[in-house]
């Protein structure tokens, strides 16, 4: 069970509580990215977390640069 209850009403979550993201790790709130166990209901592994964490960081960097 993902530890995302504190995000309910702030970000879109699925029925199980995982954060819904697009293929670029973007959430439903502009400028907010999610990665790893809180958004991956299938794999939930450290390697997945590291990989999607890198994706989210790169996308967040692009977003900040565009401001």
C-alpha positions in Angstrom: 0.0 0.0 0.0 1.6 3.3 -1.1 2.1 5.9 1.6 0.2 8.6 -0.3 -2.9 9.3 1.8 -1.6 12.8 2.5 -1.9 13.6 -1.2 -5.6 12.7 -1.5 -7.4 15.7 -3.0 -4.1 17.3 -4.1 -3.0 14.8 -6.8 -4.9 12.3 -8.9 -4.5 8.8 -7.3 -5.8 5.5 -8.6 -8.1 3.2 -6.6 -5.2 1.7 -4.7 -3.7 5.1 -3.8 -0.8 5.1 -6.4 -0.1 8.5 -7.9 -1.1 8.7 -11.5 1.6 9.9 -13.8 2.2 10.2 -17.5 5.2 8.7 -19.3 7.3 11.8 -18.3 6.6 11.3 -14.5 4.2 14.3 -14.5 1.4 14.2 -12.0 -2.0 16.0 -12.3 -0.5 19.1 -10.7 1.8 21.2 -12.9 5.4 21.1 -11.7 4.9 18.1 -9.5 6.6 14.8 -10.5 6.4 11.4 -8.9 8.6 8.3 -9.2 9.1 4.9 -7.8 7.0 2.9 -5.4 4.3 5.6 -4.9 3.5 5.6 -8.6 4.4 2.1 -9.9 1.8 -0.4 -8.9 3.4 -3.2 -11.0 7.1 -3.4 -10.3 7.6 -1.4 -7.0 11.3 -2.2 -7.0 14.4 -0.2 -6.1 15.7 -0.3 -9.7 12.3 1.0 -10.9 12.5 3.7 -8.3 16.0 4.8 -9.3 15.1 4.9 -13.0 11.8 6.8 -12.7 13.4 9.0 -10.0 16.0 10.0 -12.6 13.2 10.6 -15.2 11.3 12.8 -12.8 14.4 14.8 -11.8 15.2 15.5 -15.5 11.6 16.5 -16.3 11.5 18.8 -13.2 14.7 20.4 -14.2 13.3 21.2 -17.7 10.1 22.6 -16.0 12.1 24.9 -13.7 14.3 26.0 -16.6 11.2 27.0 -18.6 9.9 29.3 -15.9 
